[in-house]
Structure formats: C-alpha cells, structure tokens
Amino acid sequence: MSTLICGVDEAGRGPLAGPVFAAAVILDDPPLIKGLADSKKLTAKRRDALAEQIKLHAVAWAVASATVEEIDEINILQASLLAMRRAVLALTPQPASILVDGLHAPKVAMPARAIVQGDSSVPAISAASILAKVARDAVMLELHALYPDYGFDRHKGYGTAVHMAALQRLGATPAHRRSFAPVRAVINGTEK
C-alpha cells in the first residue's frame, strides 16, 4: 500500500462574515479525478461537479469549520488552522503526512508541510480547496436566506461595495466577524 498523503486547504479567510472552512483529502496516486484545479479558478458549476467526484472517488475526505465566534476569539489565521486540524483529525484512515496550501500548517501528529500555491500544483490540495469552497458557499446561501438584505448569495461575505453598503445601512448580523476592522467600525459607529 502506498503512503497516504493528504492535501489540506481552507476557504473563507478574507470575508467579513461567516465561518472559515477547511477540507482534507487523500487521493489515489495518480488521482482518478480529472480537471482538479484551484477552486478560485473554477466556475461554481464546475466546482460542484468536481466536489461530487471527489466525494465519490477520494480514498478519504473530510470538511470542518471554525465558527465566527472562534474567529473573533483566536483570530482568523488560528481559526483557519483549527478548521484544518479538525478536518485532518476527521479522516479515516489517517494520512502519513499532510501538504497544506499557503504559508502555515496546522499542528497535527504527522509531518505537515505548507506549499505556496499548492492548490494549483498538488491535486489533493486542489481537491481540498474545492470541497472547502463548496461547503462554505452552501453555508453562505443559508445565511442569505436568514439575512436576504446583505447579498451573501452574491459576495459570499467578502467586503464588496454592496456588502459594505448593507452593513452600514443595516448594521452587523450575528454572522459578521466582529474582530474584522470594517465590521468593528460599523458596530462602533466610526465608519466613514
């Protein structure tokens, strides 16, 4: 049996609202799934189709998140690493090592290595980026149903002009990250 290597990535570090998600994926070597790429370079329809393929064909996969409250308490980087750790721990079987997109790797029992732009170069990381993004987008659509005036279905919580205008007009929802400066400014009444 080959050594199991897991790809890990997150989705949702930059937005002003919603949880941060991470996924961990172990693929066959070579991967059985064609067309894997950085989730940001794929259409929503293509991501959804690939997510189904990943769930069907991966050796193992898991998706986890960190809440808005956790983001506000421990900061977005630590919350991202927490979500990654949760995803890796949820895998059965456990991998021998993990490869993570970006500059930071979560603290886990097995060797972990961060790879800048790994979501473009390592298929298992690409797969993880797709699962994390699809899962987060689904939660943002649920938040849109709760708070339709904010446009979460369109901007997914990122600080777009539409989102900032809604935030200033309507105030922050429980889904907003209070530790993020634009949200804090609205809450404190100091926005320009």
Z-matrix of the N, CA and C atoms (Angstrom, degrees):
N
C 1 1.468
C 2 1.518 1 109.54
N 3 1.325 2 116.02 1 136.94
C 4 1.462 3 119.20 2 -179.11
C 5 1.528 4 110.14 3 -74.12
N 6 1.313 5 115.67 4 160.52
C 7 1.459 6 121.50 5 178.36
C 8 1.526 7 109.32 6 -70.64
N 9 1.313 8 116.34 7 130.16
C 10 1.470 9 120.00 8 -177.55
C 11 1.519 10 110.54 9 -81.97
N 12 1.326 11 114.54 10 118.60
C 13 1.467 12 121.30 11 176.96
C 14 1.516 13 107.57 12 -112.64
N 15 1.298 14 115.49 13 133.13
C 16 1.462 15 122.12 14 -175.53
C 17 1.526 16 109.77 15 -109.19
N 18 1.327 17 116.32 16 136.91
C 19 1.456 18 121.74 17 172.27
C 20 1.521 19 109.17 18 -98.22
N 21 1.328 20 116.77 19 140.51
C 22 1.464 21 121.71 20 -177.67
C 23 1.525 22 109.24 21 -133.74
N 24 1.339 23 115.88 22 137.86
C 25 1.465 24 120.44 23 174.40
C 26 1.520 25 108.65 24 -152.80
N 27 1.323 26 115.26 25 164.23
C 28 1.462 27 121.02 26 179.63
C 29 1.516 28 110.16 27 -121.13
N 30 1.323 29 114.71 28 165.58
C 31 1.465 30 121.52 29 173.49
C 32 1.518 31 107.62 30 -139.70
N 33 1.316 32 115.41 31 133.71
C 34 1.458 33 119.25 32 173.37
C 35 1.507 34 116.09 33 100.40
N 36 1.323 35 118.13 34 30.84
C 37 1.469 36 118.91 35 175.80
C 38 1.526 37 111.53 36 -75.75
N 39 1.325 38 117.21 37 -35.47
C 40 1.460 39 120.74 38 -172.49
C 41 1.519 40 117.85 39 -84.41
N 42 1.340 41 119.27 40 -26.53
C 43 1.466 42 119.56 41 -174.93
C 44 1.529 43 114.22 42 -62.38
N 45 1.325 44 114.94 43 161.29
C 46 1.458 45 122.16 44 178.69
C 47 1.524 46 111.71 45 -88.99
N 48 1.324 47 116.92 46 -8.48
C 49 1.470 48 120.50 47 -176.26
C 50 1.511 49 110.87 48 -143.68
N 51 1.333 50 114.81 49 155.60
C 52 1.460 51 122.01 50 174.93
C 53 1.514 52 112.89 51 89.12
N 54 1.329 53 115.56 52 162.93
C 55 1.469 54 120.97 53 178.86
C 56 1.521 55 111.43 54 -71.31
N 57 1.325 56 115.41 55 166.91
C 58 1.461 57 121.34 56 171.27
C 59 1.531 58 106.31 57 -101.91
N 60 1.318 59 116.44 58 138.18
C 61 1.461 60 122.03 59 -178.00
C 62 1.517 61 110.36 60 -114.18
N 63 1.327 62 115.42 61 152.93
C 64 1.463 63 121.24 62 172.47
C 65 1.520 64 107.90 63 -140.03
N 66 1.312 65 114.93 64 153.30
C 67 1.460 66 120.30 65 175.65
C 68 1.520 67 108.87 66 -133.23
N 69 1.320 68 115.07 67 151.39
C 70 1.459 69 122.69 68 175.64
C 71 1.525 70 106.60 69 -127.79
N 72 1.336 71 116.83 70 131.26
C 73 1.465 72 121.13 71 -175.40
C 74 1.525 73 110.17 72 -137.05
N 75 1.327 74 114.94 73 132.65
C 76 1.466 75 121.77 74 171.13
C 77 1.524 76 106.58 75 -110.34
N 78 1.329 77 116.19 76 122.67
C 79 1.463 78 121.68 77 179.90
C 80 1.526 79 110.48 78 -109.22
N 81 1.334 80 115.54 79 159.00
C 82 1.457 81 120.10 80 169.65
C 83 1.523 82 108.32 81 -63.66
N 84 1.327 83 115.81 82 157.86
C 85 1.466 84 120.68 83 177.39
C 86 1.527 85 107.90 84 -120.96
N 87 1.341 86 118.85 85 110.88
C 88 1.471 87 127.67 86 0.14
C 89 1.538 88 111.53 87 -75.26
N 90 1.339 89 116.52 88 158.75
C 91 1.468 90 120.11 89 -178.50
C 92 1.532 91 111.96 90 -63.11
N 93 1.333 92 115.85 91 142.78
C 94 1.464 93 121.04 92 178.52
C 95 1.523 94 111.89 93 -83.03
N 96 1.327 95 116.68 94 -13.16
C 97 1.466 96 121.71 95 -173.71
C 98 1.525 97 109.26 96 -97.14
N 99 1.322 98 115.67 97 127.63
C 100 1.468 99 120.71 98 -179.86
C 101 1.529 100 109.93 99 -97.72
N 102 1.331 101 116.18 100 148.44
C 103 1.461 102 120.91 101 173.99
C 104 1.514 103 114.84 102 90.46
N 105 1.331 104 118.19 103 11.17
C 106 1.462 105 120.26 104 178.56
C 107 1.523 106 109.72 105 -66.34
N 108 1.338 107 115.70 106 137.60
C 109 1.463 108 121.53 107 179.96
C 110 1.522 109 107.76 108 -158.14
N 111 1.312 110 115.70 109 171.15
C 112 1.460 111 121.70 110 174.06
C 113 1.527 112 107.63 111 -54.07
N 114 1.335 113 117.52 112 128.76
C 115 1.469 114 121.39 113 -175.27
C 116 1.523 115 112.74 114 -57.29
N 117 1.343 116 116.61 115 -30.15
C 118 1.479 117 120.12 116 -178.31
C 119 1.529 118 111.70 117 -69.11
N 120 1.336 119 117.18 118 -17.70
C 121 1.467 120 120.70 119 -178.45
C 122 1.527 121 112.26 120 -96.06
N 123 1.333 122 116.85 121 3.63
C 124 1.465 123 121.21 122 -177.88
C 125 1.522 124 110.52 123 -112.23
N 126 1.326 125 116.97 124 151.91
C 127 1.463 126 120.18 125 174.03
C 128 1.530 127 108.50 126 -72.69
N 129 1.321 128 116.51 127 160.22
C 130 1.465 129 121.21 128 178.70
C 131 1.533 130 110.35 129 -57.82
N 132 1.329 131 116.35 130 -41.73
C 133 1.472 132 121.02 131 -179.36
C 134 1.529 133 110.60 132 -62.71
N 135 1.329 134 116.68 133 -43.55
C 136 1.473 135 121.22 134 179.98
C 137 1.528 136 110.47 135 -67.15
N 138 1.345 137 116.93 136 -40.87
C 139 1.474 138 120.48 137 177.24
C 140 1.529 139 110.79 138 -59.41
N 141 1.343 140 116.11 139 -45.44
C 142 1.464 141 120.36 140 -179.38
C 143 1.532 142 110.92 141 -60.80
N 144 1.331 143 116.70 142 -43.22
C 145 1.466 144 120.97 143 -179.80
C 146 1.531 145 110.28 144 -65.20
N 147 1.329 146 116.88 145 -43.76
C 148 1.464 147 120.22 146 179.64
C 149 1.527 148 111.02 147 -67.13
N 150 1.329 149 117.52 148 -36.39
C 151 1.467 150 120.50 149 178.78
C 152 1.523 151 110.13 150 -59.25
N 153 1.325 152 116.82 151 -41.33
C 154 1.466 153 120.48 152 177.95
C 155 1.528 154 110.81 153 -63.28
N 156 1.337 155 116.90 154 -42.21
C 157 1.467 156 121.23 155 178.45
C 158 1.532 157 111.15 156 -63.49
N 159 1.331 158 115.66 157 -42.14
C 160 1.471 159 120.38 158 -179.96
C 161 1.533 160 109.61 159 -61.83
N 162 1.328 161 116.42 160 -46.23
C 163 1.469 162 120.14 161 -178.70
C 164 1.527 163 111.65 162 -63.66
N 165 1.322 164 116.33 163 -33.01
C 166 1.472 165 120.66 164 179.49
C 167 1.530 166 112.78 165 -76.82
N 168 1.328 167 117.33 166 -39.19
C 169 1.463 168 121.17 167 -167.25
C 170 1.520 169 116.16 168 -109.88
N 171 1.317 170 119.18 169 -11.40
C 172 1.469 171 120.02 170 -179.72
C 173 1.522 172 109.66 171 -67.42
N 174 1.328 173 116.20 172 149.95
C 175 1.464 174 121.42 173 172.87
C 176 1.529 175 108.31 174 -61.84
N 177 1.334 176 115.47 175 -42.77
C 178 1.468 177 121.76 176 176.23
C 179 1.524 178 108.56 177 -158.25
N 180 1.324 179 116.23 178 151.11
C 181 1.468 180 120.57 179 175.82
C 182 1.517 181 108.82 180 -152.76
N 183 1.328 182 115.32 181 152.56
C 184 1.463 183 121.13 182 176.59
C 185 1.521 184 108.35 183 -153.65
N 186 1.325 185 115.16 184 146.50
C 187 1.456 186 122.17 185 176.43
C 188 1.525 187 107.19 186 -123.70
N 189 1.325 188 116.61 187 138.17
C 190 1.456 189 121.47 188 178.52
C 191 1.532 190 108.33 189 -142.53
N 192 1.329 191 115.65 190 169.92
C 193 1.461 192 118.73 191 -179.62
C 194 1.517 193 110.65 192 -144.82
N 195 1.310 194 114.75 193 170.37
C 196 1.468 195 123.05 194 169.04
C 197 1.520 196 105.74 195 -125.58
N 198 1.309 197 116.09 196 137.55
C 199 1.462 198 121.83 197 -174.10
C 200 1.522 199 112.62 198 -74.97
N 201 1.318 200 115.15 199 166.16
C 202 1.464 201 121.54 200 174.50
C 203 1.526 202 109.49 201 -57.82
N 204 1.328 203 116.96 202 -40.60
C 205 1.473 204 120.81 203 179.49
C 206 1.525 205 110.85 204 -62.81
N 207 1.337 206 116.61 205 -41.98
C 208 1.471 207 119.88 206 177.51
C 209 1.523 208 110.92 207 -65.67
N 210 1.315 209 117.44 208 -39.84
C 211 1.479 210 121.61 209 177.17
C 212 1.523 211 109.36 210 -58.66
N 213 1.336 212 116.37 211 -47.48
C 214 1.468 213 120.39 212 -178.12
C 215 1.525 214 111.81 213 -67.45
N 216 1.335 215 116.87 214 -30.73
C 217 1.464 216 120.30 215 -176.93
C 218 1.519 217 112.88 216 -79.77
N 219 1.360 218 117.13 217 -43.27
C 220 1.477 219 118.92 218 -172.00
C 221 1.533 220 113.77 219 -113.99
N 222 1.303 221 119.37 220 -2.40
C 223 1.468 222 129.37 221 179.87
C 224 1.530 223 110.72 222 88.62
N 225 1.310 224 115.63 223 159.53
C 226 1.469 225 120.83 224 -170.91
C 227 1.527 226 112.44 225 -66.90
N 228 1.331 227 118.53 226 -37.88
C 229 1.465 228 119.41 227 178.84
C 230 1.527 229 110.02 228 -63.00
N 231 1.324 230 117.23 229 -49.53
C 232 1.466 231 120.20 230 -178.71
C 233 1.532 232 111.23 231 -64.12
N 234 1.329 233 116.74 232 -36.94
C 235 1.468 234 120.43 233 177.68
C 236 1.533 235 110.76 234 -65.97
N 237 1.333 236 117.28 235 -38.37
C 238 1.473 237 121.06 236 176.69
C 239 1.523 238 110.35 237 -62.60
N 240 1.332 239 116.11 238 -44.92
C 241 1.464 240 120.72 239 179.25
C 242 1.532 241 110.93 240 -65.26
N 243 1.336 242 117.08 241 -36.38
C 244 1.465 243 121.82 242 176.57
C 245 1.534 244 110.77 243 -63.07
N 246 1.330 245 116.57 244 -45.35
C 247 1.468 246 120.65 245 178.01
C 248 1.530 247 110.46 246 -62.06
N 249 1.342 248 116.66 247 -41.10
C 250 1.473 249 120.42 248 177.76
C 251 1.525 250 110.60 249 -61.64
N 252 1.323 251 116.13 250 -46.76
C 253 1.472 252 120.98 251 179.61
C 254 1.533 253 110.19 252 -58.73
N 255 1.333 254 116.76 253 -44.96
C 256 1.464 255 120.86 254 178.67
C 257 1.529 256 111.48 255 -59.82
N 258 1.331 257 116.46 256 -41.50
C 259 1.473 258 120.03 257 179.95
C 260 1.528 259 110.74 258 -64.95
N 261 1.335 260 117.24 259 -45.08
C 262 1.470 261 120.86 260 -179.58
C 263 1.530 262 110.12 261 -63.04
N 264 1.324 263 117.19 262 -44.15
C 265 1.467 264 120.81 263 -178.33
C 266 1.525 265 112.10 264 -64.81
N 267 1.344 266 116.68 265 -24.80
C 268 1.466 267 120.86 266 -179.02
C 269 1.533 268 113.05 267 -80.04
N 270 1.332 269 117.53 268 -8.90
C 271 1.473 270 120.87 269 -177.37
C 272 1.528 271 112.09 270 -73.81
N 273 1.324 272 115.04 271 138.75
C 274 1.463 273 122.05 272 168.93
C 275 1.515 274 107.04 273 -135.29
N 276 1.340 275 118.42 274 117.86
C 277 1.459 276 127.56 275 2.21
C 278 1.536 277 111.64 276 -75.63
N 279 1.322 278 115.73 277 164.58
C 280 1.454 279 120.61 278 175.45
C 281 1.532 280 109.56 279 -75.97
N 282 1.334 281 117.99 280 141.71
C 283 1.468 282 120.46 281 179.61
C 284 1.532 283 111.84 282 -76.17
N 285 1.339 284 115.01 283 161.52
C 286 1.471 285 120.79 284 175.24
C 287 1.517 286 110.25 285 -78.29
N 288 1.351 287 116.28 286 -31.32
C 289 1.468 288 120.99 287 178.67
C 290 1.519 289 108.35 288 -154.86
N 291 1.340 290 115.16 289 163.95
C 292 1.462 291 119.25 290 178.19
C 293 1.525 292 110.79 291 -128.31
N 294 1.324 293 114.40 292 146.80
C 295 1.460 294 123.23 293 174.82
C 296 1.525 295 106.81 294 -118.37
N 297 1.321 296 116.06 295 127.99
C 298 1.459 297 121.73 296 -172.57
C 299 1.517 298 109.98 297 -119.57
N 300 1.336 299 116.28 298 138.53
C 301 1.460 300 119.80 299 175.42
C 302 1.522 301 109.62 300 -71.51
N 303 1.323 302 116.53 301 136.14
C 304 1.459 303 120.82 302 172.66
C 305 1.508 304 114.40 303 107.77
N 306 1.342 305 115.24 304 -151.13
C 307 1.463 306 122.18 305 -174.16
C 308 1.519 307 113.35 306 -104.04
N 309 1.325 308 117.59 307 -16.30
C 310 1.462 309 121.39 308 -171.72
C 311 1.520 310 110.87 309 -126.35
N 312 1.334 311 116.00 310 143.35
C 313 1.463 312 121.73 311 176.06
C 314 1.529 313 108.86 312 -119.37
N 315 1.328 314 116.88 313 144.97
C 316 1.465 315 119.36 314 178.68
C 317 1.530 316 110.68 315 -71.30
N 318 1.334 317 115.47 316 159.21
C 319 1.464 318 120.33 317 174.88
C 320 1.531 319 108.16 318 -79.49
N 321 1.322 320 114.58 319 113.77
C 322 1.464 321 121.33 320 179.17
C 323 1.528 322 108.48 321 -136.62
N 324 1.333 323 116.29 322 168.89
C 325 1.462 324 120.75 323 -175.31
C 326 1.529 325 113.10 324 -70.09
N 327 1.339 326 116.45 325 -27.83
C 328 1.464 327 120.26 326 -176.01
C 329 1.541 328 110.24 327 -98.79
N 330 1.340 329 116.81 328 163.57
C 331 1.469 330 119.08 329 177.40
C 332 1.538 331 110.64 330 -57.91
N 333 1.338 332 115.46 331 138.99
C 334 1.467 333 121.60 332 -179.49
C 335 1.521 334 108.98 333 -132.98
N 336 1.339 335 115.16 334 137.25
C 337 1.460 336 119.33 335 -179.98
C 338 1.523 337 109.07 336 -133.02
N 339 1.323 338 116.23 337 131.59
C 340 1.463 339 121.69 338 176.51
C 341 1.524 340 108.84 339 -89.11
N 342 1.339 341 115.85 340 137.70
C 343 1.467 342 122.15 341 -179.47
C 344 1.525 343 108.31 342 -128.59
N 345 1.327 344 116.41 343 116.60
C 346 1.463 345 120.51 344 177.58
C 347 1.522 346 108.77 345 -64.14
N 348 1.324 347 116.72 346 131.03
C 349 1.465 348 124.46 347 -176.48
C 350 1.531 349 112.13 348 59.25
N 351 1.328 350 115.86 349 30.54
C 352 1.460 351 120.89 350 177.64
C 353 1.516 352 112.05 351 -63.10
N 354 1.352 353 116.20 352 -26.48
C 355 1.468 354 118.91 353 179.76
C 356 1.524 355 112.18 354 -68.03
N 357 1.332 356 117.18 355 -14.98
C 358 1.466 357 120.93 356 176.37
C 359 1.527 358 112.49 357 -98.49
N 360 1.351 359 117.34 358 -17.42
C 361 1.466 360 119.05 359 -171.39
C 362 1.530 361 114.88 360 -118.15
N 363 1.324 362 118.16 361 -18.74
C 364 1.474 363 121.51 362 -177.83
C 365 1.529 364 108.47 363 -116.77
N 366 1.349 365 118.27 364 114.31
C 367 1.466 366 120.05 365 -175.42
C 368 1.530 367 114.74 366 -53.47
N 369 1.329 368 118.28 367 -40.32
C 370 1.472 369 119.92 368 -179.13
C 371 1.526 370 111.32 369 -66.54
N 372 1.333 371 117.39 370 -33.68
C 373 1.475 372 120.15 371 176.35
C 374 1.531 373 109.30 372 -71.31
N 375 1.332 374 116.92 373 -40.72
C 376 1.474 375 120.13 374 175.39
C 377 1.520 376 110.03 375 -56.38
N 378 1.330 377 116.51 376 -45.44
C 379 1.464 378 121.25 377 179.74
C 380 1.522 379 110.77 378 -61.36
N 381 1.334 380 116.63 379 -42.27
C 382 1.466 381 120.70 380 178.46
C 383 1.527 382 110.79 381 -64.26
N 384 1.331 383 116.98 382 -39.70
C 385 1.467 384 119.86 383 -179.92
C 386 1.527 385 110.34 384 -63.37
N 387 1.326 386 116.34 385 -36.90
C 388 1.471 387 121.07 386 179.93
C 389 1.529 388 110.20 387 -68.04
N 390 1.332 389 117.72 388 -48.14
C 391 1.470 390 120.01 389 -179.13
C 392 1.526 391 111.52 390 -63.41
N 393 1.324 392 117.05 391 -40.59
C 394 1.472 393 120.18 392 -179.86
C 395 1.526 394 110.44 393 -64.56
N 396 1.326 395 117.38 394 -43.96
C 397 1.466 396 121.47 395 -178.43
C 398 1.526 397 111.20 396 -67.04
N 399 1.321 398 117.93 397 -43.50
C 400 1.468 399 121.33 398 179.84
C 401 1.533 400 110.01 399 -62.84
N 402 1.332 401 117.00 400 -43.24
C 403 1.471 402 120.63 401 -179.97
C 404 1.526 403 110.97 402 -64.86
N 405 1.329 404 116.91 403 -42.92
C 406 1.463 405 119.93 404 -179.40
C 407 1.524 406 111.14 405 -67.36
N 408 1.328 407 116.64 406 -43.07
C 409 1.470 408 119.57 407 179.12
C 410 1.524 409 111.19 408 -59.42
N 411 1.342 410 117.13 409 -37.31
C 412 1.470 411 120.56 410 178.77
C 413 1.532 412 110.72 411 -63.53
N 414 1.326 413 116.90 412 -41.09
C 415 1.468 414 120.45 413 178.15
C 416 1.533 415 110.42 414 -67.23
N 417 1.327 416 117.11 415 -36.71
C 418 1.470 417 119.23 416 179.02
C 419 1.528 418 110.69 417 -66.85
N 420 1.330 419 118.00 418 -31.76
C 421 1.471 420 120.45 419 174.75
C 422 1.533 421 110.60 420 -68.01
N 423 1.339 422 116.90 421 -36.55
C 424 1.464 423 120.22 422 174.55
C 425 1.534 424 110.61 423 -63.83
N 426 1.326 425 116.34 424 -41.10
C 427 1.474 426 119.94 425 177.73
C 428 1.532 427 110.88 426 -65.90
N 429 1.330 428 115.90 427 -34.09
C 430 1.462 429 119.73 428 177.00
C 431 1.536 430 110.06 429 -62.38
N 432 1.328 431 117.64 430 -39.31
C 433 1.472 432 120.92 431 178.24
C 434 1.533 433 110.87 432 -63.37
N 435 1.339 434 116.40 433 -34.45
C 436 1.469 435 120.43 434 178.91
C 437 1.530 436 112.17 435 -77.60
N 438 1.327 437 116.40 436 -37.24
C 439 1.474 438 122.59 437 -175.11
C 440 1.528 439 109.75 438 -129.56
N 441 1.342 440 117.49 439 69.25
C 442 1.477 441 120.47 440 -171.77
C 443 1.531 442 114.42 441 -64.17
N 444 1.326 443 118.40 442 -21.57
C 445 1.469 444 120.34 443 -176.13
C 446 1.533 445 113.76 444 -76.22
N 447 1.328 446 117.58 445 -6.44
C 448 1.474 447 120.01 446 -176.22
C 449 1.530 448 113.42 447 -94.70
N 450 1.336 449 117.92 448 -17.18
C 451 1.470 450 119.93 449 178.80
C 452 1.517 451 114.60 450 77.42
N 453 1.346 452 118.03 451 26.57
C 454 1.466 453 120.42 452 -179.72
C 455 1.524 454 112.50 453 -58.69
N 456 1.325 455 117.61 454 -25.48
C 457 1.470 456 120.47 455 178.74
C 458 1.525 457 111.49 456 -66.90
N 459 1.327 458 116.43 457 -25.45
C 460 1.473 459 120.29 458 -177.95
C 461 1.531 460 112.32 459 -94.76
N 462 1.326 461 117.54 460 -49.76
C 463 1.469 462 119.57 461 -173.24
C 464 1.526 463 114.23 462 -101.78
N 465 1.345 464 117.13 463 -5.18
C 466 1.467 465 122.78 464 176.41
C 467 1.534 466 112.58 465 56.24
N 468 1.324 467 116.45 466 27.03
C 469 1.460 468 119.87 467 175.74
C 470 1.516 469 115.16 468 95.21
N 471 1.335 470 117.61 469 -6.57
C 472 1.468 471 119.90 470 178.04
C 473 1.524 472 109.67 471 -68.74
N 474 1.315 473 116.43 472 157.27
C 475 1.460 474 122.51 473 -174.20
C 476 1.518 475 113.89 474 -80.35
N 477 1.317 476 117.02 475 56.43
C 478 1.465 477 121.60 476 177.90
C 479 1.525 478 109.84 477 -72.36
N 480 1.326 479 116.22 478 168.04
C 481 1.465 480 120.90 479 177.82
C 482 1.530 481 110.81 480 -59.18
N 483 1.328 482 117.45 481 -40.90
C 484 1.464 483 122.35 482 179.13
C 485 1.536 484 110.19 483 -62.21
N 486 1.325 485 115.83 484 -44.78
C 487 1.466 486 120.71 485 -179.55
C 488 1.534 487 110.73 486 -66.16
N 489 1.319 488 116.90 487 -44.66
C 490 1.468 489 120.29 488 -179.19
C 491 1.531 490 110.88 489 -63.20
N 492 1.328 491 116.37 490 -39.57
C 493 1.472 492 119.96 491 178.49
C 494 1.525 493 110.46 492 -64.08
N 495 1.336 494 117.43 493 -42.67
C 496 1.470 495 121.00 494 178.63
C 497 1.526 496 110.65 495 -65.46
N 498 1.304 497 116.86 496 -40.44
C 499 1.462 498 121.91 497 179.42
C 500 1.534 499 110.58 498 -62.12
N 501 1.321 500 116.24 499 -43.30
C 502 1.462 501 119.93 500 179.65
C 503 1.525 502 111.75 501 -71.09
N 504 1.321 503 116.98 502 -34.10
C 505 1.461 504 121.57 503 -178.69
C 506 1.531 505 111.81 504 -76.62
N 507 1.342 506 116.49 505 -41.26
C 508 1.463 507 121.42 506 -170.08
C 509 1.526 508 114.74 507 -109.87
N 510 1.341 509 117.25 508 -13.07
C 511 1.454 510 120.09 509 -176.19
C 512 1.521 511 111.64 510 85.55
N 513 1.330 512 115.78 511 -179.52
C 514 1.460 513 121.59 512 -176.88
C 515 1.526 514 111.17 513 -86.08
N 516 1.327 515 115.63 514 145.72
C 517 1.472 516 121.87 515 174.06
C 518 1.534 517 107.78 516 -95.02
N 519 1.322 518 118.33 517 171.18
C 520 1.466 519 120.03 518 173.16
C 521 1.535 520 112.27 519 -62.09
N 522 1.326 521 117.41 520 -18.40
C 523 1.472 522 121.29 521 179.82
C 524 1.525 523 112.77 522 -81.14
N 525 1.324 524 117.92 523 -9.91
C 526 1.465 525 120.44 524 -178.20
C 527 1.531 526 111.58 525 -81.78
N 528 1.336 527 114.67 526 145.30
C 529 1.464 528 122.40 527 -179.88
C 530 1.531 529 108.64 528 -84.72
N 531 1.310 530 115.92 529 105.56
C 532 1.459 531 121.13 530 -175.28
C 533 1.531 532 113.72 531 -68.65
N 534 1.317 533 117.27 532 -19.71
C 535 1.465 534 120.70 533 179.46
C 536 1.531 535 112.09 534 -80.90
N 537 1.333 536 117.61 535 -9.20
C 538 1.468 537 120.74 536 179.55
C 539 1.526 538 109.14 537 -85.02
N 540 1.325 539 116.79 538 132.01
C 541 1.464 540 122.46 539 -171.84
C 542 1.533 541 114.76 540 -51.24
N 543 1.340 542 120.84 541 -46.95
C 544 1.466 543 118.91 542 -178.76
C 545 1.533 544 113.02 543 -62.50
N 546 1.331 545 116.72 544 -35.45
C 547 1.474 546 120.71 545 179.02
C 548 1.525 547 109.23 546 -72.19
N 549 1.315 548 116.22 547 -45.21
C 550 1.472 549 121.10 548 178.63
C 551 1.528 550 110.74 549 -58.31
N 552 1.326 551 116.31 550 -40.35
C 553 1.477 552 120.58 551 -179.89
C 554 1.523 553 111.14 552 -62.53
N 555 1.339 554 116.80 553 -40.32
C 556 1.474 555 120.50 554 178.88
C 557 1.535 556 109.71 555 -66.71
N 558 1.335 557 116.25 556 -44.68
C 559 1.467 558 120.39 557 -179.71
C 560 1.529 559 110.97 558 -61.95
N 561 1.324 560 115.77 559 -41.46
C 562 1.470 561 120.64 560 -178.67
C 563 1.518 562 113.56 561 -81.63
N 564 1.338 563 116.10 562 -5.14
C 565 1.467 564 120.41 563 -179.90
C 566 1.510 565 114.01 564 71.54
N 567 1.352 566 116.54 565 25.84
C 568 1.472 567 120.07 566 -177.31
C 569 1.513 568 112.61 567 -108.03
N 570 1.368 569 117.65 568 7.07
C 571 1.476 570 118.40 569 -179.20
C 572 1.526 571 109.46 570 -68.65
N 573 1.315 572 114.38 571 149.56
C 574 1.472 573 120.29 572 -177.18
C 575 1.524 574 109.89 573 -78.81
